[in-house]
């Protein structure tokens, strides 16, 4: 059995996520009380049901969430039940905007305003966030991209030792990606932005790639970085990590980071890993 637990901040996209799992063939339950988790697992294991893939949403709406969650997670671990926790979050400003647009009330907003409720929920959920196998910041996510990313992340999830890699480029002037496991700053490479004939191109263009990586130091960096990834990615997989997000950043996220992210993605694919490449800021930089 493969069990996916969707959790996270209210308004971050959990309903969309669970519907996406349903579309992928998972048996799904929204707003499941934590105490019923063993019953769901037991039900799925019965021969007449035999549910191989189950997805559940467990969050702040279940009032016993915090008292019982740790115990039930231990139950899953002791029973050797393959499970993954996906935690969805977003910035305060985006969550507030979403609540205003939908005119819904926050689950904790009986005596508090929206901003205060979001802050309290973020604090309460921090322990489960730290245990999550995957954290996705949906602040700038259109619905279709969240569905696509979930589908890609879940590829091979149930197989021990299989790790899904996400290599993304970004621009530091737009902020560091909150869902990244490893962030690497490559602003030390030559910047094509200052070359007139390269400024309006992007990191997919071979001329930009050649310029950013032409120096001996740049070529040595790429070789050494690839060796580092060859060493550490299997270690992450060995420890049971299902997803690893590597974020490569330059100033605007258009030239150097795109070029290096593409080169690293190609190297990792050739090494046999499933890789999804994402360029967050290429259209902005």
N, C-alpha and C positions, 0 to 999 in steps of 0.2 A: 504494500500500500504506500502511496505517496500522498502526504498531507501538506497542504499549503495554508499557512495562517497569515491572513492579511490583517494588518493593524496599522495604527498611526493616528495622526491628528484629524479631527473632524473637519470635513471640508477639503481634505487633501486628495480625494479621488478614490476612496475605498469602494464605493458603489460601482464605479466604472471598472475597477480592478476585478471585483468578484464577477461582474457580468462578462468580462473578458475571459476569465477562467471557465465560466459556464460555456462560452462559445468554443473553448478548446476541449470540451468534453469532460470537464470536472463536475462532480456532484457537489453543488454549492449551497451553503447556508449562510445567510447574513445575520449579524447581531446575535451570534451564538453565546449563551451564558457559558463561562469558563467551566463550570461544574459539569456541563453536559458533554464536554470534549471526549472523555473516555467512552461515553455511551455511543457517540457518533463513530468512534474508531471501532468499537465492538460491533455495531450495526453493520459497518462496512466490511467487516471480516467474516460475517456469516455467509455460509455457502450459497444460500438462496439470493443474497444481495451481491456479494463479492465486488465491492466498489474499489477499483484499483487507484482512482485519483479523486481526492476530496479537497475542496477549498472552503475555508470558513473565514468569516470576518469576526474578530473579537476586538472590542474597543471599549472606550470609556462609558458607553451606554449600558454595558453589563456592570451593575453596581458592585458586584463581588469580584470584579476583575482583579484588583490588586492583591486581595487576600489569598486568592486561589490559583492565580496564574503560575507562580513558581512551582507549586505542588504538581499541577497538571503537566507542565513541561518536563518535570522529573519523571512522571509516569510515562511519557512518550519516549524519553531517553532510555529508561530501564526496560521498556518493552521493545527496544530496537526498532521503533517505528520511524521510517524515513519522513522527516518533516523539515520544512523551511519556513522561516519567518520573513515576510516582506513588510517593511515599514514605510508608509507614505507620509510625507510632510510637505510643507510649503512655508513661504515667508509669512510673517504676521500680516503685512500689507495685502498680500494676495488673498489670504484666508478671510480677512475682514471684507475685502471687496466681494468675494464670492458669497459671503453671508448676506451682504446688503443686496446683491443682485437677486438672490433666491428668496430673500425675506424669511429665511428659516432662523430658528433660535438655536443657539449653541447648547449642547447637553448640560453644560455646567453654568448656564447663564441665568439661573433662578434668582440669584442675589447679586450677580456681577454683570458688568458690561461685556461686550464681545472681546475686546482687547485683553481684559483681565482674565476672562475665561480661557482664551487661547494660551496665555502665559501659564496659567495653572495646569492646563492639560499637558502642555509641553513638559512641565516639571514632573508631573505624575507619570508620564510615559517614558521618561528618560531610561529607566532600567530595562524596559523591553526593547527600546531602541538600541541599546548597547548589545543586546543579545541577537539582534536581527542579522540574517544572512545577507540581506540586501536592503539598502536605504535608498529610496527614490525621492528626490525633491521635485515636486510637480509644479513649481511656481510658474515655469514657462512652458508647460506641457499642454499642447492641444490634445484632445481626447484620442484622436487616431494614433498619435505618437506614443501615448501611454500604453495603449493596447498593443502596438507593435513591439515596444520595448519589453513588455511583460512576456509576450510570445517568444521573443528572442532569449530572454533571460531564463525561461523555463525549459529551453532546449537542453536535453541531457541532464536535467536536474536530479532525476531519480537514480542516476548511475554513480556509484561511489568512484571518486577519482576523476570524474569529468568536471572540468571547470569552464564556465562561459566567460570570455574576456570581452570587455568593452574598452575600446581605445578612443578617447575623445580629445578634440582640440578645443581650446577656449582662449579668450582674450582677458588678460588680467584687469583691463580697465572696465570690464563688465562683471567682475567678481569671480571668485574661485568656485567651481562646481561643488555643491554640498554633498553630492552623492558619490564623490570620488574616493577610492581607497588609497591611491597613490597619486600625488600631484608633483609634477616636475616642471621646473622653470627653465625654458630654453632661450631666454632673452639675451644670453651671451653669444648666440649665433649671429652672423651678419644679417642685417635687416634689409630685405628687398624694398621696403616701403620708401627708403631714401634714394632709390634708383629710379629715375624718371620713367624708363621704359618698362619697369617691373611693378611700379606702384599700383596700377589698376588691375593687375593680374591677381591670381590667388595661388595657394600652395599646391594645387593640382597641376599647374603648368610646369613643364620640365625645366624651363628657364629659371623659375623661382627656386625649384628644388636644387638645381645646379649651383645657383648663387649662394643659397643658405648653407650648403654642405661642401663647398669647394675647398675650404681651408683644411689643412692637415688636422688641426685641432678638432674641427667639426666631424671629420671622418672617423677620427679616433674615438670621439665621444659616442658616435652611433654604434661602432663596433663594441665598445665597452658596455654600453647600455643594453644592447642585444644580449651580450653574455650574462649581464646581471638578470635580465628577464628569464633567460634560459635556466638560470639557477634557482630563482625565487618562485616562479610560477608553479613548478612541480611541488614545491614545499607547501604553497597555499592549498593546492589540490589534495595533497597528502593529509593535511589537517582538516579536510572536509569542507573547505570553502567552495561554494557553488558558483559564485560570481566574483569577478575582480575587475574593478573599473580603474583604468589608468588614464589620468588627465594630463595632457601636454599643453603648457601655456606659453604664449608670447604676449606681446603688448596688445594687439588688436584682435588676435585669433583668426587672421586671414592668410598670412603668408607662412612663417616659419613653423608654427604649431600644426598647421594643416599638412605641410610637407612631411614633417617628422612623424606625425600620427599615421599617415599613409604608409611610410616606410616601415614603421614598427608593426603595423597591422599585417603588412605583407610578410614580414619575417615570422610573426607568430602563426600565421596561417600555414606557411611552409613547414613550421615545426609541428603542425597537426592539430592546433587548437581551433575551436569554433570562435570566430572573432566578429564582433559587430563594431563598425567604425562610425563615429558620430562627430560632426563638426558643428559645435554649438553656435559659434559667432562668425562663421565665414561670410555670411551675408551682411554682417554689421561692420566688420573691421575694415 
